[in-house]
Amino acid sequence: MLSLDSSVAYEPFNQLTNTGTIPHDSSFNDLKEKKFEVTREVDKTLIDTEKLYMNLYAIAQVPGSSQEGYVFEVINKHSDTLYVEFWLGDITGPLNASGNAFLEPGEKFYLFIPNVSKTPGPLEGISDPKAALTIGYNSASDGTLTEQKQKTELDLSIPPKSE
């Protein structure tokens, strides 16, 4: 009979400190993408419901490059597993990025989505940046779909820096 060590504990992955258990996230298989350096804190609440909290936390850079991306703070407040999928901008414009994550009930995750546009510029300079967000919930016990996926649009405009 197999016995599990009860001292093993799950610790959610924290990208701000690079500690914890890496989530089962298909977008972050490359270790260099897990690391980022915050260049500007934004702290703009995008969604705050009884099931989900999402904040545009910061703009960050891939270390050793000029590639920027958005950092989203996502908290699953629901009792089911959360799936989020982001599509930012479009394939031909100055903003082109995508990413996704699964979050367990109660889990908080900082999702870094780097801009991979062929014509990138500073994210703060992009006019009217938008993101298409798909949200779905699956049973935490057996993985069955518990709510149909919902799509919404997010405004990623960054407020001016306060002096």
Secondary structure, 3 states (H helix, E strand, C coil): CCCCCCCCCCCECECCCCECECCCCCCCCCHHHHCCEEEEEEEEEEEECCCEEEEEEEEEECCCCCCEEEEEEEEECCCCEEEEEEEEECCCCCCEEEEEEEECCCCEEEEEEECCCCCCCCHHHCCCCEEEEEEEEECCCCCCEEEEEEEEEEECCCCCCCC
